[in-house]
Amino acid sequence: MANLTALRDHNAAAVLGRIRAAEETSRVELAAATGLTAQAVSKIVQRLAAEGLITAAGQGPSTGGKPRTLLRLVPQSRWVVGAQLHRDAATLVLVDLGGGVAASRLLPLAPGATPSRTLDQLAAAVGELLADRPREQVLGVGLACPGPLDHTTGVLHQVTGRPGWDGVALRDELAARLDLPPGAGVVVDKDTTAGVLSQPGSADRAFVYLDDGLGAGLALGGTVQRGARTNAGEFGHQVLDLAGPRCACGSHGCLEALCAAALAVGDGERAAELLGVGVANLVRLLDLDEVVLGGRTVLADPERYRGTVAAVLRQRLPDPDWQRVEVSVARAGELAVALGAAGLVLGPVFGEGGGL
Ligand SMILES: [Zn+2]
C-alpha cells in the first residue's frame, strides 16, 4: 500500500502482524519473534508510530535493565470496506485495522440491473460508509462475488444465468468509480474464498456456502487454495446421481441441483442430508478437520444444517473418532463473506499472503 509508507517492506508488515497477534508487546520481544535486529525493529517501530498505526501502551515488567515500553495496534487508524455482491443485494462492512466491524449495510439491488448500474450503486454505498473517515486512512476495498472469476485481474467469467456479466472488469470498474487515495485499490475474489478467510481456524478447513448457489472455500496446510484459474472449490457441481435433475451447469444430478430440488418442495432436512454427503466426500478427499457452514439458506435454519451435516459425517467417515471434524456455523453470520472480503485487503498489511 503506497499510502502506507511504513509498510512498503515485508519486515514492517511482519512487525505489525506480530504486534496485532500479541496485542501488547515490546521491541525486545518483536526482535526475538521476527528474527530482525534490535536496531531494525526500533527503526520500523518508529515509522509505524509516526504513521499512527501503533502506540505505546505503558511499561512492561523490567527484566533487570530499563523498563520495556509496550506497543499496541491503533485499530481506528486505518479503514477497509469489505463487500459481498449477491444477485439481489450487496452486503457491506466498514472494518478497522484491527478487524473490528464499525458499520454494516445491506444494499438491495434491482433484479436484472446491468453491471454498470449495479457498480454505480455499490460505489455510492462504499462512499457513504467511508464518508466520515479521512481519505488518507483508507486502505482499500475487498469485493467478493460468485465465480467463475480471475482474482489476479478481477475479471468475471461466464457466471451461470448472468450473461451480461461475462467479461466485466469488476475490479477496475469499481476502482474507477471510487475516490481512493494513491496506493489503495480494489481486490476481487470469490465469495467462498472470502468466506474461508472470514474467521481464523484450522490449517485444513473448508467454508461451505449454501446461498443462491453452493460452493466451498478451501484452506489446506494453512494456505488458501484457489486453483490454477481461481476455480477451486466448485463443490456444488460434484455429481451424486447420474440420472438426477438437470443442473444449471449442464450436468445431471449435481449436489447443488439436488439441494435446490429438495428446498423447492420445502424439505430442508433432505437438503441438509445431501449437503452432509457432499461434505463427507470433501473431507475424505482432502482430510479436513474443520467445516464452517455459511450462506443465507444455512443461516435461515442453522441448527438443522449444523446438526445434520455433523451426523452424516459421523455415519459416513470410516473412523469418525480418529478423523474428527468440527462442524460449525459462520460466527459472523450474514456478514461473514463481506468480512472475509475486507480481510483480502487487511491480510497483506500484516504480512499474510492472501489474507491467511
Ligand atoms: Zn452442476
Boltz pocket constraint, residues with backbone or C-beta under 6 A from the ligand:
constraints:
  - pocket:
      binder: B
      contacts: [[A, 236], [A, 237], [A, 247], [A, 248], [A, 249], [A, 250], [A, 251], [A, 254], [A, 256], [A, 257]]
      max_distance: 6.0
